[in-house]
Amino acid sequence: MRKYRTQIRIPGDLADWIKERACEEHRSMNAQIVHYLETQRQQEQKNEEAGTKK
């Protein structure tokens, strides 16, 4: 799997929320963001397979 390094700017309150969730789930902020993105992608794929669009 190829990995890309990127920087993003997010609002402070959103960063705090991600940091809290990452701590609760024993992940880094980066791993938490990747988890959220993968979860969203899986949900979208399920919706496409079911013939629904968001």
C-alpha positions in Angstrom: 0.0 0.0 0.0 1.3 3.4 -1.0 1.3 6.0 1.7 1.1 9.8 1.1 2.2 12.5 3.5 0.0 15.5 3.6 -0.8 18.5 5.8 -4.3 19.7 6.5 -5.7 22.7 8.4 -8.6 22.0 10.7 -10.4 24.1 13.2 -9.1 23.9 16.8 -12.3 22.5 18.2 -12.3 19.7 15.6 -8.7 18.9 16.4 -9.5 18.8 20.1 -12.4 16.4 19.4 -10.3 14.1 17.2 -7.5 14.2 19.8 -9.9 13.2 22.6 -11.4 10.3 20.5 -7.9 9.1 19.5 -6.8 9.1 23.1 -10.0 7.1 24.1 -9.3 4.6 21.4 -5.5 4.4 22.0 -4.6 5.8 18.6 -2.6 8.7 17.3 -4.5 11.6 15.8 -3.3 10.5 12.4 -4.5 6.9 12.9 -7.9 8.3 14.1 -8.4 10.4 11.1 -7.4 7.5 8.8 -9.9 5.3 10.8 -12.7 7.9 10.2 -11.9 8.1 6.5 -11.8 4.4 6.0 -15.1 4.0 7.9 -16.7 6.6 5.7 -15.4 5.0 2.5 -16.8 1.6 3.6 -20.2 3.2 4.3 -20.3 4.9 0.9 -19.3 1.6 -0.8 -22.2 -0.1 1.0 -24.6 2.6 0.0 -23.5 2.4 -3.7 -23.9 -1.4 -3.6 -27.4 -0.9 -2.2 -28.2 1.6 -4.9 -28.6 4.5 -2.6 -26.8 7.8 -2.7 -26.2 10.3 0.0 
